[in-house]
Amino acid sequence: MKKLKIISLVFILCVMFCGCRNSNLSISNRDIVQGVGIDTENGKTKVTVQALDLIRENSGADSLSGNLTYIITGYGYDITSAVSSASKRASKDMLLGQNKIVVLSKETVKEDLKKNIDYLLRAVDSRGDVLIALAEKDASDIIKCTQNDALVPAESISKSIYLANEKGYTCKVSVKDLVNAYSNETDDIFLPVLSSGTEKEKSVCEINGVAIFSKDKAVKVLNDEETRGMMFLKNKLKDGDLSFYNEDFGNVSLELIESSPKQKVFVKDGKVFVEFTVKGKYFVNEVEKGLVTDVTDKVIEKLQKVTNEKIETLCKMALNATYKNGCDVFQTGRKLSFSDRKIYDTHKDNWNEFVKSIDFSVKSECEVIMINDNSIKE
């Protein structure tokens, strides 16, 4: 039933945004949406739209600098009607096919994200690559951020999320990811958290961790270390550095070459266990206390040991933060359904409570390699 609803929603999206719009309208007669913010205000849905200013965009040398967008606001009883209201205010038809990001306020998702999912998917068009994010406060503040007068602020924000995702500082979540999580009975969602900057610089959007959900309710915002651990375990890290302090080495900075985590879910004596193994390679960027002038196998082995201990700590922090809050962002339930269907069927209806009691372990087996040493240490 749940999967059928999701499939139906995707079909509705395709009809709404591919067939119901007036295809004869020229681009100049449309508001080309770049970002959408969704807030709840006085019991109504407020939609803040960032759209391209096509007149400014085609005005010669001035188009090469400054903000090329403008803001449209609409109100309604749901997201669809609010978008329609915004479109009427601008006297143009909305073109959502180029939208980069949809930002939800905490108020919008506080009561029940599930009841908003239909409208959410409609609002972001049928494209699966549109990013979804959660505002620390008001979503409209994020959409209004000028990003230091970037040409298209919403595009700048979305690129920042992609970059931070690769380095493990946050996560990127698309409509496709959201649909995939909702199509499974036990998976939980997570969203990057955005703020409109500090008091001194409110015009710049900042990334402030990852919000995790248990069923349809946000239960916690992961800090930097918990986020990095989650990204390790979900195999989302593509590059970036790992920095930490150790009494023997001082400040250590390593650069990721590759990472490959594995998750094993099994049942022993009627109890569910989860084993995570993280394998990877790191180059040494910098070590405060003289490693570069005293490179021996023993020193590398010791540095490798403290590095793996640090990775294990980060991963355990992420697992404690998610499992203990009844959140399954690691698709543990999905994997259990393959390894032991009977146990899975017993607990799937109460999975978010059951996952709190799961035992887990983490083993990091990453290699540390000097920049001038291409050999693989044993």
N, C-alpha and C positions, 0 to 999 in steps of 0.2 A: 504494500500500500504506500509506504513512504517513497519507494523508488518511482512508483507510478505517478505520484504527485510531482516529483522533481521533473520527470520526463514531460509531464503536462505543462509545467511552468516554462521549460525550454521551448516547447512548441508555441506557447502563447507569446513568448518573446519574439520568436521569428516572425510570427504573424503581425505583431504590433509594430515592429521596427523595420520590417522588410516589405510588408504589404499594405499597411494602413496609412503610411505616410504618403504625402503627395509627391510622387517621384518626378513630377514635371517642374517642381520648384527649382530654380537655379540656386547655386551655393550662396550668392549674394543676398538672396531672400530668406536665408536661414540663419539661425543662431547656432554656430558650430561650437558645441559644448566641449570644454576641456576638463572641467572638474565639477563635481556635485557634492554639496554638503547637506546633510539631512539632520534637522533638529526637531525637538518637540517644544512648542512654545504656547503656553496658555491652552493646553489641550488640543492644539492643532499641529499639523505637520508643516514645518517650514523648510523650504528647499532654497538653497543658495547656489546659483549656477555661475560658473566662470566661463565666459564665451569669448571667442575671437572677435576683435574689432577689425573687420575686413577693410573698412575705409582707411583706418590708420595703417593697416598692414601694407596697403598699396600706395602709400604716400611718399615714395622716393627715399631720400637719405634718412628721414625720420624713422622709417620702418626698421632701420638697423639697430636701434637702441630704444630702451624704455619698454614699458609694459604694453603689450598688444592686445590686452583683454579688458573686458568690463564685467560688472557684476549685475545679475538679475536675481530678484527674490520673488518667491511665490508661496502662498499659503493654501492649505486644503485639509480635508479630513483624512487623507492618506497621501502617500508619496506621489502616486499617479496624478491625483487632482492638483497637488501642489506644483508639480512640473507643468501641468496644463495651465495653471494660473500664471506661472512665471513666463510661459510662452506668450500668453495673451498680453501681459504687461509690456513685452518687447515688440508686440505686433508682428512677430515672425514665428515661423515653424521651427521647432527644436530639431537639430540634427545631432543625435547622440552617438553616431557611428565613429567619431573621433575622440570620444571621451577617454581620459587617462585614468581617473581615480574617482571613487565615491568614498566620502568620509561620513561616518556615523557618529553622532554624539552619544555620550554615556547615557543620557536620559532616554534616547531613542531605543537603546537595547536593554535598559535596566530591568524593565518589567518582564519582557519575554521576547527574545530575538526571533523565535520561531514564527510568531504571528506577523512579523514584518518581512519575512524572507520572500514572500511572493512579490510584494511591492519593491523590495530591494533589487531583486533580479530584473523586474520590469524597468526600474529606473536606470540601470546601468547598461541597457541595450543587451543584445543577444551575444555580443562578443565575449569570449571566455577569458581574454587576457586583461580586462579592466581590473585595476587594483582596488581592494577594499581596505579601509583603515578605520581606526577608532580615535576620535578626538578626546584629548584629556579633559576638555571642557566643551566649548561650543564648536560644532563642525563648521559653522559659518566663518569663524575666525581663521580656520585653516584655509578655506577657499579664498578668503580675502588677503591672505599673506602675499606680499609682492615679491618675495624672495630676492631682496635687494634689486628690485626693478628688472627682474628677468623678463625676457620677451614673453614667455608663456609660463607663469608661475606653477600651474598644475603639472605641467610637463617636467619642470625642474624638481618638484616634490617627488613625483613618481620615479624619476631617475635616481634621486637620493635614496629612495627605498630599495631599489634594485641593487645599488652599490653597497649599501649597508647590509643587505641580505647576504651578499657574496662573502662579506668579511665577518659575518656572524654577529653583527651588532643589533639586528632586528630581523624580521621575517617579511617576505612579500607574500600576500595572499590575493589570489585572483578570484573572479567569479567561478572559474572552473574548479579551483581548489575548494571553494565554499560548497558548490554543488556536490563534489566528490565526498566531502565530509558528511553532508546531510543525507547522502544516498546510502550511508552505512549506519547500522543500528547502534554501534558503540563508539564510533569516532567522535572526537570533540574538536571544535574549531579554535583558532587563535588568530589574533589580529595585531598588526603593528599599531602602536599608540603614538599619536602626533600632538604636539602642542604648538601654540602660536608664538613661541619664543619667550625670552625673558622680558622683564618690565622695561628694560632699556631698548630692546630690539624685538618688538612684537611683530614686525613685518616679515620675519623669517621663521619658517616652520622648522621645528626641531623634532627629532625622533626620540621618544622616551620609553623604550622597552616594548614588551609584548604582553597583550592581555590574553589570558587563557579562560576558556569557558568550560563549565560543567553542564552538560545538556545545553540549555539555551541561556544560561546566566553567566555573566562575567564574574569570576571568583577571585582573580588575582592578576596583578601586573608584575611580570617577571623583571627583576633587576638585570644589570648588565651581565653579571656572572651566570645567573640562571638562564638568561637568554643565550649566552655563548654555549653553555652546556646543552641546551635543547637543540641548537643548530648543529653541534657536533653529532648528536645522536640521530638527528633526522637527515644527516648527510647533505646538509645545505651549504656547508662551507666550501668555497671555491678558491679563495686566497685569503690574504690578510696575515696579521701577526699575532703571536701569543706572547704577552709580556707578563712577568711576575717577579717577585722578589724572593730570594733564597739566601740564607745566612752565609753559606759557603761561596756562592757565586755573585751575590749582590743582585742588581737589577739585570734581568735576563730578557732578551728580545729574540724571538724565533719567527721565521717566516714559513708559512704553510706551503708545502709542495703538493701534497695530496692527502686525502682522508677517506677512509672506507669503514664506516661502522656496520656492525651486524647485530641483529636482535634475535634471540632464541626464546620462544615461549613454550613451556612444558608443564606437565602436571606430575607431581610426586606426592604419593600418599594423600591424594585428594586436594592438595594445595597447589595453587598456580605460582610458578616461579618465572622470572624474566632475567635472562642473562644478556648483557650488552658487552660487545667487544669493539674497541675503537682501534683501528690500524691506520697508520699514516706516516708521513715523512716531513721533517722540518729542517730548514737551513738555519744555521746560527747567524743572526744579524749582529748581535752585540751582547757581550757579557762584561759586567762591570769589573770583576776581579780577575783580570789577567789570563783568561782562557786562551786567547789568541797566541800568546807567547809561550804557552805551556800545553800544547796539544798532545795528549797521550790517550791510548785506548781506555785507560782507567778513568781519566777525566771525562771523556766523552760518555762512558758508561754511567758515570755518576750523574752527569747532566741529563742524560736520557732518563734516568730513574726519577729525578725530581720533576722532569717535564711530564712524565706519565702520571705521576702522583697529582700534579696540578690539573691535568685533564680529567682524571678520575674524580677529583673534588668538584670540578665544574659540572660534570655530568650527574653526579649524585645530588648536587644542589638542584638541578633541573628536575630530576626524578622525584625528589621529595616535594618540590613546589607543585608539581603537576599531580602525581598519584595521590598525595595526601589531601589534595583539594578536590578529589573525585573527578579529575580531568584526564582523559586519555587522548593526548595529541600524538602518541607514538603508534597508534593503530594496534595496540596490544590485543584488544578484543577481537579485531579482525584476524590477527595471526593465530589466536587461540582457536578460532572457529575452524581453522585448517588442521591444527594439531590434535585437538580434542573437542569434537563437536558436542559431545554429551555434556561436558562441563560448561561449555559455552552456552548451550541452550538453557542450562540450569540457572545461569547468572545474568544472561543478557538483558532481561527486563529490569534488573536492579544493578546494572553494570557500574554506574557512577558511584554507588556506595561500595560495591564489591572491590573496585579497583584500589580503594584506599587500603585494603589489607594485603595487597600483592607484595611479595618479597622480590627484591631485585638485587643484582650485583653488576658492577662495572669493572672491566679490565681494559686498561689502555696499553697498547703494544706499539707505540709510535717510535720511529727511529729519528735520531738527531744526527745531522751530517754537517760537517764544516763546509764552508763555501768552496774551499780549495781541495775538498776531498769528495770525489764522486763515488767512492766505494760505499757499499752498504754494510753497516756495522752489524755484527752478530749480536 
